[in-house]
Amino acid sequence: MTKLTNASALALVLAGGLLASGCATKKYVRTEDAKVTDRVNGVQGQVEEVQSQVKQHDSRLAGHEQQIGQASRTAQEALERAQEAGKLAEGKLLYETVLTDDRVHFGFNKHELSAEAKTALDEFATQLKTDGKGVYIEVQGHTDSVGSDDYNEELGQDRAQAVRNYLARQHQLPLHRMNVISYGELAPIAENNAAQGRSQNRRVALVVLR
């Protein structure tokens, strides 16, 4: 009877050990599963972030391509001037950014930069950082048709120069990588016989080349 009791006790101890071992094994497996799941989630998050960055990059390139396809005559002329001057490494027109009066508020007979204009130029400078080094910028000043040809040419020059100075001082863009030119009233993008059209013609265009 004692032997049976001892044997039973031993069997119970062994069974208990197996059960404990089984519970420990399951706990270990669950812990490892959780670790693997965390790693998978982390990798998936990284993949999604990369995919998002790629989509943003593709979207930006598509926008640039659209801008190139719709490039203005003055942007094409800027490319030709820069090529003739030997300023470009690749001879490419990247994109054109136009700051019109309805956005940056140059105002009638004004060339001073408004707060809106500075904000727009800050955004432009930030974009340039993603385009890499070696870009060349032609800053074009434009006016409406009010006033004499000579006055408007000077006003367009002042507007372009104000933009160039701001980009150099606030964003340390090299002066030798920027050129200014005035078209005055000679390259309107809207009719000058209405206030809205004149507002659109009072603008600065930044042509980015490489």
Backbone as JSON Lines, residues from 0, in Angstrom:
{"i":0,"aa":"M","n":[0.83,-1.22,0.0],"ca":[0.0,0.0,0.0],"c":[0.85,1.24,0.0]}
{"i":1,"aa":"T","n":[1.95,1.13,0.82],"ca":[2.87,2.27,0.88],"c":[3.55,2.48,-0.46]}
{"i":2,"aa":"K","n":[3.94,1.32,-1.12],"ca":[4.58,1.4,-2.42],"c":[3.66,2.05,-3.45]}
{"i":3,"aa":"L","n":[2.4,1.63,-3.39],"ca":[1.45,2.23,-4.32],"c":[1.33,3.71,-4.08]}
{"i":4,"aa":"T","n":[1.29,4.03,-2.82],"ca":[1.15,5.47,-2.48],"c":[2.35,6.25,-2.97]}
{"i":5,"aa":"N","n":[3.55,5.67,-2.75],"ca":[4.77,6.35,-3.21],"c":[4.8,6.46,-4.74]}
{"i":6,"aa":"A","n":[4.39,5.39,-5.37],"ca":[4.37,5.4,-6.84],"c":[3.38,6.43,-7.36]}
{"i":7,"aa":"S","n":[2.27,6.48,-6.7],"ca":[1.26,7.46,-7.13],"c":[1.77,8.87,-6.95]}
{"i":8,"aa":"A","n":[2.45,9.06,-5.81],"ca":[2.99,10.4,-5.55],"c":[4.01,10.78,-6.6]}
{"i":9,"aa":"L","n":[4.86,9.8,-6.96],"ca":[5.88,10.08,-7.99],"c":[5.22,10.41,-9.32]}
{"i":10,"aa":"A","n":[4.18,9.64,-9.64],"ca":[3.46,9.89,-10.89],"c":[2.85,11.27,-10.92]}
{"i":11,"aa":"L","n":[2.32,11.66,-9.78],"ca":[1.72,13.0,-9.7],"c":[2.76,14.09,-9.87]}
{"i":12,"aa":"V","n":[3.92,13.86,-9.25],"ca":[5.01,14.85,-9.38],"c":[5.45,14.97,-10.82]}
{"i":13,"aa":"L","n":[5.61,13.8,-11.48],"ca":[6.02,13.82,-12.88],"c":[4.97,14.49,-13.78]}
{"i":14,"aa":"A","n":[3.73,14.15,-13.49],"ca":[2.65,14.75,-14.28],"c":[2.62,16.26,-14.07]}
{"i":15,"aa":"G","n":[2.8,16.66,-12.81],"ca":[2.81,18.1,-12.53],"c":[3.95,18.8,-13.23]}
{"i":16,"aa":"G","n":[5.11,18.12,-13.26],"ca":[6.26,18.72,-13.95],"c":[6.0,18.88,-15.43]}
{"i":17,"aa":"L","n":[5.39,17.85,-16.01],"ca":[5.08,17.93,-17.45],"c":[4.09,19.05,-17.74]}
{"i":18,"aa":"L","n":[3.08,19.14,-16.85],"ca":[2.09,20.21,-17.05],"c":[2.74,21.58,-16.93]}
{"i":19,"aa":"A","n":[3.62,21.73,-15.9],"ca":[4.3,23.01,-15.73],"c":[5.18,23.32,-16.92]}
{"i":20,"aa":"S","n":[5.87,22.25,-17.39],"ca":[6.74,22.44,-18.56],"c":[5.93,22.84,-19.78]}
{"i":21,"aa":"G","n":[4.76,22.17,-19.91],"ca":[3.89,22.5,-21.04],"c":[3.41,23.94,-20.97]}
{"i":22,"aa":"C","n":[3.05,24.38,-19.76],"ca":[2.58,25.78,-19.6],"c":[3.7,26.75,-19.9]}
{"i":23,"aa":"A","n":[4.92,26.39,-19.43],"ca":[6.06,27.28,-19.69],"c":[6.35,27.35,-21.17]}
{"i":24,"aa":"T","n":[6.26,26.2,-21.85],"ca":[6.52,26.18,-23.29],"c":[5.5,27.04,-24.03]}
{"i":25,"aa":"K","n":[4.24,26.93,-23.66],"ca":[3.21,27.73,-24.31],"c":[3.44,29.22,-24.07]}
{"i":26,"aa":"K","n":[3.85,29.55,-22.84],"ca":[4.12,30.95,-22.51],"c":[5.28,31.48,-23.35]}
{"i":27,"aa":"Y","n":[6.32,30.64,-23.5],"ca":[7.48,31.04,-24.3],"c":[7.09,31.27,-25.75]}
{"i":28,"aa":"V","n":[6.28,30.33,-26.27],"ca":[5.83,30.45,-27.67],"c":[5.02,31.72,-27.86]}
{"i":29,"aa":"R","n":[4.12,31.99,-26.89],"ca":[3.32,33.21,-27.0],"c":[4.2,34.45,-26.97]}
{"i":30,"aa":"T","n":[5.22,34.44,-26.11],"ca":[6.15,35.58,-26.03],"c":[6.89,35.78,-27.34]}
{"i":31,"aa":"E","n":[7.39,34.66,-27.9],"ca":[8.12,34.75,-29.16],"c":[7.2,35.2,-30.3]}
{"i":32,"aa":"D","n":[5.96,34.69,-30.28],"ca":[4.99,35.12,-31.3],"c":[4.75,36.63,-31.22]}
{"i":33,"aa":"A","n":[4.66,37.13,-30.01],"ca":[4.43,38.57,-29.82],"c":[5.61,39.37,-30.34]}
{"i":34,"aa":"K","n":[6.83,38.85,-30.09],"ca":[8.03,39.54,-30.57],"c":[8.06,39.58,-32.1]}
{"i":35,"aa":"V","n":[7.76,38.41,-32.7],"ca":[7.74,38.34,-34.17],"c":[6.69,39.28,-34.74]}
{"i":36,"aa":"T","n":[5.51,39.28,-34.09],"ca":[4.44,40.17,-34.56],"c":[4.86,41.63,-34.5]}
{"i":37,"aa":"D","n":[5.53,42.0,-33.4],"ca":[6.01,43.37,-33.26],"c":[7.02,43.71,-34.35]}
{"i":38,"aa":"R","n":[7.93,42.75,-34.63],"ca":[8.92,43.01,-35.68],"c":[8.26,43.14,-37.04]}
{"i":39,"aa":"V","n":[7.3,42.27,-37.31],"ca":[6.58,42.34,-38.59],"c":[5.85,43.66,-38.73]}
{"i":40,"aa":"N","n":[5.19,44.09,-37.65],"ca":[4.48,45.37,-37.68],"c":[5.44,46.52,-37.9]}
{"i":41,"aa":"G","n":[6.61,46.42,-37.28],"ca":[7.61,47.48,-37.45],"c":[8.09,47.57,-38.88]}
{"i":42,"aa":"V","n":[8.39,46.39,-39.46],"ca":[8.83,46.35,-40.86],"c":[7.74,46.86,-41.79]}
{"i":43,"aa":"Q","n":[6.5,46.44,-41.51],"ca":[5.37,46.88,-42.34],"c":[5.22,48.39,-42.27]}
{"i":44,"aa":"G","n":[5.4,48.95,-41.06],"ca":[5.31,50.4,-40.92],"c":[6.39,51.11,-41.72]}
{"i":45,"aa":"Q","n":[7.62,50.55,-41.71],"ca":[8.71,51.13,-42.48],"c":[8.43,51.06,-43.97]}
{"i":46,"aa":"V","n":[7.9,49.92,-44.41],"ca":[7.56,49.75,-45.82],"c":[6.5,50.78,-46.24]}
{"i":47,"aa":"E","n":[5.49,50.94,-45.4],"ca":[4.43,51.9,-45.71],"c":[4.98,53.32,-45.77]}
{"i":48,"aa":"E","n":[5.92,53.64,-44.88],"ca":[6.51,54.97,-44.89],"c":[7.32,55.2,-46.17]}
{"i":49,"aa":"V","n":[8.09,54.19,-46.57],"ca":[8.86,54.3,-47.82],"c":[7.93,54.45,-49.01]}
{"i":50,"aa":"Q","n":[6.85,53.64,-49.02],"ca":[5.89,53.74,-50.12],"c":[5.27,55.13,-50.19]}
{"i":51,"aa":"S","n":[4.98,55.71,-49.02],"ca":[4.42,57.06,-48.98],"c":[5.4,58.07,-49.54]}
{"i":52,"aa":"Q","n":[6.68,57.93,-49.18],"ca":[7.7,58.84,-49.68],"c":[7.86,58.7,-51.19]}
{"i":53,"aa":"V","n":[7.79,57.47,-51.68],"ca":[7.9,57.25,-53.13],"c":[6.73,57.89,-53.86]}
{"i":54,"aa":"K","n":[5.52,57.73,-53.29],"ca":[4.34,58.34,-53.91],"c":[4.46,59.86,-53.96]}
{"i":55,"aa":"Q","n":[4.96,60.45,-52.85],"ca":[5.14,61.9,-52.81],"c":[6.15,62.34,-53.84]}
{"i":56,"aa":"H","n":[7.25,61.56,-53.96],"ca":[8.28,61.89,-54.94],"c":[7.73,61.79,-56.35]}
{"i":57,"aa":"D","n":[6.98,60.71,-56.63],"ca":[6.39,60.53,-57.95],"c":[5.4,61.65,-58.26]}
{"i":58,"aa":"S","n":[4.63,62.04,-57.24],"ca":[3.67,63.12,-57.43],"c":[4.37,64.42,-57.76]}
{"i":59,"aa":"R","n":[5.49,64.68,-57.03],"ca":[6.24,65.91,-57.29],"c":[6.83,65.9,-58.7]}
{"i":60,"aa":"L","n":[7.38,64.74,-59.11],"ca":[7.93,64.63,-60.45],"c":[6.85,64.83,-61.51]}
{"i":61,"aa":"A","n":[5.67,64.26,-61.26],"ca":[4.57,64.42,-62.21],"c":[4.16,65.87,-62.32]}
{"i":62,"aa":"G","n":[4.14,66.55,-61.17],"ca":[3.8,67.98,-61.19],"c":[4.82,68.78,-61.96]}
{"i":63,"aa":"H","n":[6.1,68.44,-61.76],"ca":[7.16,69.13,-62.48],"c":[7.06,68.87,-63.98]}
{"i":64,"aa":"E","n":[6.77,67.61,-64.34],"ca":[6.64,67.28,-65.76],"c":[5.48,68.04,-66.39]}
{"i":65,"aa":"Q","n":[4.41,68.18,-65.63],"ca":[3.27,68.93,-66.15],"c":[3.65,70.39,-66.34]}
{"i":66,"aa":"Q","n":[4.38,70.94,-65.37],"ca":[4.81,72.33,-65.48],"c":[5.74,72.52,-66.67]}
{"i":67,"aa":"I","n":[6.63,71.53,-66.88],"ca":[7.54,71.62,-68.02],"c":[6.75,71.58,-69.32]}
{"i":68,"aa":"G","n":[5.75,70.69,-69.38],"ca":[4.93,70.6,-70.58],"c":[4.17,71.87,-70.88]}
{"i":69,"aa":"Q","n":[3.84,72.61,-69.82],"ca":[3.1,73.85,-69.98],"c":[4.0,75.07,-69.83]}
{"i":70,"aa":"A","n":[5.31,74.87,-69.95],"ca":[6.26,75.94,-69.71],"c":[5.97,77.13,-70.62]}
{"i":71,"aa":"S","n":[6.09,78.28,-70.05],"ca":[5.82,79.5,-70.8],"c":[6.94,79.79,-71.8]}
{"i":72,"aa":"R","n":[6.64,80.68,-72.7],"ca":[7.65,81.09,-73.67],"c":[8.86,81.69,-72.96]}
{"i":73,"aa":"T","n":[8.64,82.47,-71.91],"ca":[9.76,83.11,-71.22],"c":[10.62,82.08,-70.48]}
{"i":74,"aa":"A","n":[10.01,80.96,-70.05],"ca":[10.8,79.9,-69.42],"c":[11.71,79.23,-70.46]}
{"i":75,"aa":"Q","n":[11.16,79.0,-71.64],"ca":[11.97,78.43,-72.71],"c":[13.11,79.37,-73.09]}
{"i":76,"aa":"E","n":[12.82,80.65,-73.1],"ca":[13.86,81.64,-73.4],"c":[14.93,81.66,-72.32]}
{"i":77,"aa":"A","n":[14.52,81.48,-71.06],"ca":[15.48,81.41,-69.97],"c":[16.43,80.23,-70.15]}
{"i":78,"aa":"L","n":[15.89,79.1,-70.57],"ca":[16.71,77.92,-70.82],"c":[17.73,78.2,-71.92]}
{"i":79,"aa":"E","n":[17.3,78.83,-72.98],"ca":[18.21,79.15,-74.08],"c":[19.31,80.11,-73.63]}
{"i":80,"aa":"R","n":[18.94,81.11,-72.83],"ca":[19.95,82.06,-72.36],"c":[20.98,81.37,-71.47]}
{"i":81,"aa":"A","n":[20.51,80.52,-70.57],"ca":[21.43,79.84,-69.67],"c":[22.34,78.87,-70.42]}
{"i":82,"aa":"Q","n":[21.8,78.2,-71.43],"ca":[22.61,77.29,-72.23],"c":[23.69,78.06,-72.99]}
{"i":83,"aa":"E","n":[23.31,79.18,-73.55],"ca":[24.27,79.99,-74.31],"c":[25.37,80.54,-73.39]}
{"i":84,"aa":"A","n":[25.02,80.81,-72.14],"ca":[25.99,81.35,-71.18],"c":[26.8,80.24,-70.51]}
{"i":85,"aa":"G","n":[26.49,78.99,-70.79],"ca":[27.21,77.87,-70.2],"c":[26.97,77.71,-68.72]}
{"i":86,"aa":"K","n":[25.76,78.03,-68.26],"ca":[25.44,77.97,-66.83],"c":[24.91,76.61,-66.38]}
{"i":87,"aa":"L","n":[24.6,75.75,-67.32],"ca":[23.89,74.51,-66.97],"c":[24.77,73.29,-67.17]}
{"i":88,"aa":"A","n":[24.6,72.32,-66.28],"ca":[25.33,71.07,-66.4],"c":[24.62,70.09,-67.34]}
{"i":89,"aa":"E","n":[23.29,70.11,-67.3],"ca":[22.51,69.14,-68.08],"c":[21.65,69.78,-69.17]}
{"i":90,"aa":"G","n":[21.47,71.08,-69.09],"ca":[20.66,71.76,-70.11],"c":[19.19,71.43,-70.01]}
{"i":91,"aa":"K","n":[18.67,71.34,-68.78],"ca":[17.28,70.96,-68.57],"c":[16.48,72.07,-67.91]}
{"i":92,"aa":"L","n":[15.23,72.17,-68.31],"ca":[14.26,73.01,-67.63],"c":[13.53,72.12,-66.63]}
{"i":93,"aa":"L","n":[13.7,72.4,-65.33],"ca":[13.06,71.58,-64.31],"c":[11.62,72.01,-64.08]}
{"i":94,"aa":"Y","n":[11.4,73.27,-63.72],"ca":[10.05,73.76,-63.54],"c":[10.06,75.28,-63.42]}
{"i":95,"aa":"E","n":[8.88,75.82,-63.44],"ca":[8.69,77.27,-63.37],"c":[7.67,77.57,-62.27]}
{"i":96,"aa":"T","n":[8.02,78.47,-61.38],"ca":[7.11,78.92,-60.33],"c":[6.77,80.38,-60.56]}
{"i":97,"aa":"V","n":[5.48,80.68,-60.6],"ca":[5.05,82.05,-60.89],"c":[4.38,82.64,-59.65]}
{"i":98,"aa":"L","n":[4.88,83.78,-59.23],"ca":[4.31,84.51,-58.09],"c":[3.53,85.69,-58.64]}
{"i":99,"aa":"T","n":[2.22,85.57,-58.66],"ca":[1.39,86.63,-59.19],"c":[0.89,87.53,-58.08]}
{"i":100,"aa":"D","n":[0.42,88.7,-58.45],"ca":[-0.02,89.69,-57.47],"c":[-1.17,89.19,-56.61]}
{"i":101,"aa":"D","n":[-2.03,88.35,-57.18],"ca":[-3.16,87.85,-56.38],"c":[-2.7,86.91,-55.27]}
{"i":102,"aa":"R","n":[-1.47,86.43,-55.35],"ca":[-0.93,85.56,-54.31],"c":[0.06,86.3,-53.41]}
{"i":103,"aa":"V","n":[0.94,87.07,-54.01],"ca":[2.02,87.68,-53.22],"c":[1.85,89.18,-53.03]}
{"i":104,"aa":"H","n":[0.89,89.78,-53.72],"ca":[0.53,91.18,-53.51],"c":[1.69,92.16,-53.73]}
{"i":105,"aa":"F","n":[2.22,92.13,-54.95],"ca":[3.2,93.15,-55.28],"c":[2.55,94.53,-55.28]}
{"i":106,"aa":"G","n":[1.35,94.58,-55.79],"ca":[0.64,95.84,-55.79],"c":[1.02,96.72,-56.97]}
{"i":107,"aa":"F","n":[0.18,97.7,-57.2],"ca":[0.38,98.61,-58.33],"c":[1.61,99.48,-58.07]}
{"i":108,"aa":"N","n":[2.54,99.46,-59.03],"ca":[3.77,100.26,-58.96],"c":[4.64,99.92,-57.76]}
{"i":109,"aa":"K","n":[4.55,98.69,-57.25],"ca":[5.32,98.3,-56.08],"c":[6.25,97.13,-56.41]}
{"i":110,"aa":"H","n":[7.39,97.11,-55.7],"ca":[8.29,95.97,-55.85],"c":[8.69,95.37,-54.51]}
{"i":111,"aa":"E","n":[8.29,95.99,-53.4],"ca":[8.62,95.46,-52.08],"c":[7.91,94.12,-51.85]}
{"i":112,"aa":"L","n":[8.59,93.24,-51.15],"ca":[8.02,91.92,-50.88],"c":[7.09,91.97,-49.68]}
{"i":113,"aa":"S","n":[5.88,91.48,-49.88],"ca":[4.92,91.4,-48.79],"c":[5.19,90.15,-47.95]}
{"i":114,"aa":"A","n":[4.49,90.03,-46.83],"ca":[4.62,88.83,-46.0],"c":[4.22,87.58,-46.79]}
{"i":115,"aa":"E","n":[3.18,87.71,-47.62],"ca":[2.74,86.58,-48.45],"c":[3.83,86.18,-49.46]}
{"i":116,"aa":"A","n":[4.5,87.19,-50.02],"ca":[5.55,86.92,-50.98],"c":[6.72,86.2,-50.32]}
{"i":117,"aa":"K","n":[7.08,86.63,-49.13],"ca":[8.18,85.99,-48.41],"c":[7.84,84.54,-48.06]}
{"i":118,"aa":"T","n":[6.59,84.3,-47.66],"ca":[6.17,82.94,-47.36],"c":[6.26,82.06,-48.61]}
{"i":119,"aa":"A","n":[5.82,82.59,-49.74],"ca":[5.89,81.84,-51.0],"c":[7.34,81.54,-51.36]}
{"i":120,"aa":"L","n":[8.23,82.49,-51.13],"ca":[9.64,82.28,-51.45],"c":[10.29,81.3,-50.47]}
{"i":121,"aa":"D","n":[9.84,81.3,-49.23],"ca":[10.32,80.31,-48.27],"c":[9.96,78.9,-48.74]}
{"i":122,"aa":"E","n":[8.73,78.74,-49.22],"ca":[8.3,77.44,-49.74],"c":[9.12,77.05,-50.97]}
{"i":123,"aa":"F","n":[9.38,78.03,-51.82],"ca":[10.19,77.79,-53.02],"c":[11.59,77.33,-52.64]}
{"i":124,"aa":"A","n":[12.19,78.0,-51.67],"ca":[13.54,77.65,-51.24],"c":[13.59,76.25,-50.62]}
{"i":125,"aa":"T","n":[12.55,75.89,-49.88],"ca":[12.47,74.55,-49.3],"c":[12.41,73.5,-50.4]}
{"i":126,"aa":"Q","n":[11.63,73.78,-51.43],"ca":[11.54,72.86,-52.56],"c":[12.9,72.68,-53.24]}
{"i":127,"aa":"L","n":[13.66,73.77,-53.35],"ca":[14.95,73.7,-54.01],"c":[15.89,72.72,-53.3]}
{"i":128,"aa":"K","n":[15.77,72.61,-51.99],"ca":[16.65,71.72,-51.24],"c":[16.43,70.26,-51.64]}
{"i":129,"aa":"T","n":[15.21,69.92,-52.04],"ca":[14.93,68.55,-52.46],"c":[15.39,68.31,-53.9]}
{"i":130,"aa":"D","n":[15.63,69.39,-54.64],"ca":[16.06,69.24,-56.03],"c":[17.56,69.05,-56.15]}
{"i":131,"aa":"G","n":[18.28,69.22,-55.05],"ca":[19.72,69.01,-55.06],"c":[20.48,70.25,-55.5]}
{"i":132,"aa":"K","n":[21.79,70.1,-55.43],"ca":[22.65,71.21,-55.8],"c":[22.79,71.32,-57.31]}
{"i":133,"aa":"G","n":[23.31,72.44,-57.74],"ca":[23.6,72.61,-59.16],"c":[22.48,73.23,-59.97]}
{"i":134,"aa":"V","n":[21.37,73.62,-59.32],"ca":[20.31,74.27,-60.09],"c":[20.67,75.72,-60.35]}
{"i":135,"aa":"Y","n":[20.11,76.23,-61.41],"ca":[20.32,77.63,-61.81],"c":[18.93,78.26,-61.95]}
{"i":136,"aa":"I","n":[18.8,79.47,-61.43],"ca":[17.48,80.11,-61.39],"c":[17.52,81.43,-62.16]}
{"i":137,"aa":"E","n":[16.59,81.59,-63.08],"ca":[16.38,82.91,-63.68],"c":[15.14,83.51,-63.05]}
{"i":138,"aa":"V","n":[15.29,84.7,-62.51],"ca":[14.19,85.42,-61.87],"c":[13.71,86.49,-62.83]}
{"i":139,"aa":"Q","n":[12.47,86.35,-63.27],"ca":[11.92,87.24,-64.29],"c":[10.89,88.19,-63.67]}
{"i":140,"aa":"G","n":[11.06,89.48,-63.9],"ca":[10.11,90.46,-63.4],"c":[9.16,90.91,-64.5]}
{"i":141,"aa":"H","n":[7.86,90.98,-64.15],"ca":[6.83,91.37,-65.13],"c":[5.92,92.44,-64.53]}
{"i":142,"aa":"T","n":[5.32,93.22,-65.39],"ca":[4.41,94.28,-64.95],"c":[3.14,94.26,-65.79]}
{"i":143,"aa":"D","n":[2.19,95.09,-65.38],"ca":[1.03,95.32,-66.25],"c":[1.42,96.39,-67.27]}
{"i":144,"aa":"S","n":[0.45,96.87,-68.05],"ca":[0.76,97.79,-69.15],"c":[0.62,99.26,-68.77]}
{"i":145,"aa":"V","n":[0.28,99.53,-67.51],"ca":[0.12,100.92,-67.09],"c":[1.49,101.56,-66.92]}
{"i":146,"aa":"G","n":[1.71,102.7,-67.56],"ca":[3.01,103.36,-67.47],"c":[3.8,103.18,-68.75]}
{"i":147,"aa":"S","n":[4.93,103.87,-68.83],"ca":[5.76,103.82,-70.03],"c":[6.54,102.51,-70.09]}
{"i":148,"aa":"D","n":[7.04,102.21,-71.27],"ca":[7.83,101.0,-71.44],"c":[9.08,101.02,-70.55]}
{"i":149,"aa":"D","n":[9.75,102.15,-70.52],"ca":[10.98,102.26,-69.73],"c":[10.69,102.09,-68.24]}
{"i":150,"aa":"Y","n":[9.61,102.73,-67.78],"ca":[9.27,102.63,-66.36],"c":[8.94,101.18,-65.99]}
{"i":151,"aa":"N","n":[8.18,100.51,-66.83],"ca":[7.78,99.14,-66.53],"c":[8.98,98.18,-66.59]}
{"i":152,"aa":"E","n":[9.91,98.45,-67.48],"ca":[11.11,97.62,-67.52],"c":[11.9,97.75,-66.22]}
{"i":153,"aa":"E","n":[12.0,98.98,-65.73],"ca":[12.71,99.22,-64.47],"c":[11.97,98.58,-63.29]}
{"i":154,"aa":"L","n":[10.64,98.7,-63.29],"ca":[9.84,98.13,-62.21],"c":[9.96,96.61,-62.2]}
{"i":155,"aa":"G","n":[9.92,96.01,-63.38],"ca":[10.1,94.55,-63.46],"c":[11.46,94.12,-62.95]}
{"i":156,"aa":"Q","n":[12.48,94.91,-63.26],"ca":[13.83,94.62,-62.77],"c":[13.88,94.7,-61.25]}
{"i":157,"aa":"D","n":[13.25,95.73,-60.7],"ca":[13.24,95.9,-59.24],"c":[12.54,94.73,-58.55]}
{"i":158,"aa":"R","n":[11.45,94.24,-59.13],"ca":[10.73,93.11,-58.54],"c":[11.59,91.85,-58.57]}
{"i":159,"aa":"A","n":[12.22,91.6,-59.69],"ca":[13.08,90.42,-59.79],"c":[14.26,90.52,-58.84]}
{"i":160,"aa":"Q","n":[14.83,91.71,-58.73],"ca":[15.99,91.87,-57.86],"c":[15.61,91.7,-56.38]}
{"i":161,"aa":"A","n":[14.42,92.17,-56.01],"ca":[13.95,92.01,-54.64],"c":[13.84,90.52,-54.28]}
{"i":162,"aa":"V","n":[13.36,89.73,-55.21],"ca":[13.24,88.28,-54.99],"c":[14.62,87.65,-54.88]}
{"i":163,"aa":"R","n":[15.51,88.0,-55.77],"ca":[16.88,87.45,-55.74],"c":[17.58,87.78,-54.42]}
{"i":164,"aa":"N","n":[17.46,89.03,-53.99],"ca":[18.1,89.45,-52.75],"c":[17.55,88.67,-51.55]}
{"i":165,"aa":"Y","n":[16.24,88.46,-51.53],"ca":[15.63,87.74,-50.41],"c":[16.13,86.29,-50.36]}
{"i":166,"aa":"L","n":[16.17,85.63,-51.51],"ca":[16.62,84.24,-51.54],"c":[18.08,84.12,-51.13]}
{"i":167,"aa":"A","n":[18.88,85.12,-51.49],"ca":[20.3,85.08,-51.12],"c":[20.49,85.35,-49.63]}
{"i":168,"aa":"R","n":[19.79,86.34,-49.11],"ca":[20.0,86.72,-47.71],"c":[19.35,85.75,-46.73]}
{"i":169,"aa":"Q","n":[18.12,85.34,-47.01],"ca":[17.39,84.52,-46.07],"c":[17.66,83.03,-46.22]}
{"i":170,"aa":"H","n":[18.01,82.6,-47.43],"ca":[18.19,81.17,-47.67],"c":[19.57,80.82,-48.22]}
{"i":171,"aa":"Q","n":[20.44,81.79,-48.27],"ca":[21.85,81.57,-48.66],"c":[21.98,80.91,-50.03]}
{"i":172,"aa":"L","n":[21.07,81.24,-50.93],"ca":[21.23,80.75,-52.3],"c":[22.34,81.56,-52.98]}
{"i":173,"aa":"P","n":[23.28,80.89,-53.63],"ca":[24.42,81.62,-54.22],"c":[23.97,82.63,-55.28]}
{"i":174,"aa":"L","n":[24.49,83.82,-55.19],"ca":[24.11,84.86,-56.15],"c":[24.51,84.48,-57.57]}
{"i":175,"aa":"H","n":[25.63,83.78,-57.71],"ca":[26.09,83.43,-59.06],"c":[25.23,82.33,-59.69]}
{"i":176,"aa":"R","n":[24.32,81.72,-58.9],"ca":[23.42,80.73,-59.45],"c":[22.04,81.32,-59.74]}
{"i":177,"aa":"M","n":[21.93,82.64,-59.66],"ca":[20.66,83.31,-59.96],"c":[20.93,84.49,-60.88]}
{"i":178,"aa":"N","n":[20.03,84.66,-61.82],"ca":[20.11,85.8,-62.72],"c":[18.76,86.5,-62.77]}
{"i":179,"aa":"V","n":[18.77,87.81,-62.9],"ca":[17.5,88.55,-62.98],"c":[17.36,89.17,-64.36]}
{"i":180,"aa":"I","n":[16.13,89.25,-64.79],"ca":[15.83,89.88,-66.07],"c":[14.43,90.49,-65.98]}
{"i":181,"aa":"S","n":[14.23,91.58,-66.67],"ca":[12.91,92.21,-66.69],"c":[12.3,92.11,-68.07]}
{"i":182,"aa":"Y","n":[11.07,91.68,-68.11],"ca":[10.29,91.7,-69.34],"c":[9.37,92.92,-69.38]}
{"i":183,"aa":"G","n":[9.28,93.62,-68.26],"ca":[8.37,94.75,-68.21],"c":[6.94,94.31,-68.52]}
{"i":184,"aa":"E","n":[6.33,94.98,-69.46],"ca":[4.95,94.68,-69.84],"c":[4.86,93.8,-71.09]}
{"i":185,"aa":"L","n":[6.01,93.3,-71.56],"ca":[6.08,92.67,-72.88],"c":[5.62,91.21,-72.92]}
{"i":186,"aa":"A","n":[5.39,90.6,-71.77],"ca":[5.0,89.19,-71.77],"c":[3.8,88.97,-70.86]}
{"i":187,"aa":"P","n":[2.66,89.57,-71.19],"ca":[1.47,89.41,-70.34],"c":[0.93,87.98,-70.4]}
{"i":188,"aa":"I","n":[0.29,87.56,-69.3],"ca":[-0.38,86.25,-69.29],"c":[-1.89,86.43,-69.22]}
{"i":189,"aa":"A","n":[-2.34,87.68,-69.19],"ca":[-3.78,87.98,-69.16],"c":[-3.98,89.34,-69.82]}
{"i":190,"aa":"E","n":[-5.25,89.66,-70.1],"ca":[-5.58,90.94,-70.72],"c":[-5.35,92.08,-69.74]}
{"i":191,"aa":"N","n":[-4.79,93.18,-70.24],"ca":[-4.51,94.34,-69.4],"c":[-5.68,95.33,-69.34]}
{"i":192,"aa":"N","n":[-6.79,95.02,-70.01],"ca":[-7.92,95.95,-70.03],"c":[-8.87,95.74,-68.86]}
{"i":193,"aa":"A","n":[-8.51,94.86,-67.93],"ca":[-9.32,94.63,-66.73],"c":[-8.4,94.53,-65.52]}
{"i":194,"aa":"A","n":[-8.92,94.9,-64.36],"ca":[-8.1,94.92,-63.15],"c":[-7.57,93.53,-62.82]}
{"i":195,"aa":"Q","n":[-8.4,92.51,-62.99],"ca":[-7.96,91.16,-62.67],"c":[-6.82,90.71,-63.57]}
{"i":196,"aa":"G","n":[-6.91,91.04,-64.84],"ca":[-5.85,90.69,-65.77],"c":[-4.56,91.43,-65.44]}
{"i":197,"aa":"R","n":[-4.65,92.7,-65.11],"ca":[-3.45,93.46,-64.75],"c":[-2.8,92.88,-63.49]}
{"i":198,"aa":"S","n":[-3.65,92.44,-62.55],"ca":[-3.13,91.83,-61.32],"c":[-2.32,90.58,-61.63]}
{"i":199,"aa":"Q","n":[-2.78,89.76,-62.56],"ca":[-2.05,88.54,-62.94],"c":[-0.73,88.86,-63.64]}
{"i":200,"aa":"N","n":[-0.72,89.97,-64.37],"ca":[0.49,90.34,-65.1],"c":[1.57,90.93,-64.19]}
{"i":201,"aa":"R","n":[1.18,91.43,-63.04],"ca":[2.18,91.91,-62.08],"c":[2.71,90.71,-61.31]}
{"i":202,"aa":"R","n":[3.83,90.2,-61.75],"ca":[4.3,88.92,-61.24],"c":[5.82,88.79,-61.36]}
{"i":203,"aa":"V","n":[6.32,87.79,-60.66],"ca":[7.7,87.34,-60.8],"c":[7.68,85.85,-61.09]}
{"i":204,"aa":"A","n":[8.41,85.45,-62.1],"ca":[8.52,84.02,-62.44],"c":[9.92,83.54,-62.09]}
{"i":205,"aa":"L","n":[9.98,82.4,-61.42],"ca":[11.26,81.78,-61.09],"c":[11.41,80.52,-61.93]}
{"i":206,"aa":"V","n":[12.35,80.54,-62.84],"ca":[12.59,79.41,-63.75],"c":[13.78,78.62,-63.24]}
{"i":207,"aa":"V","n":[13.54,77.37,-62.89],"ca":[14.58,76.53,-62.3],"c":[15.15,75.61,-63.38]}
{"i":208,"aa":"L","n":[16.47,75.7,-63.55],"ca":[17.15,74.98,-64.62],"c":[18.29,74.15,-64.02]}
{"i":209,"aa":"R","n":[18.74,73.19,-64.81],"ca":[19.92,72.42,-64.38],"c":[20.77,72.09,-65.59]}
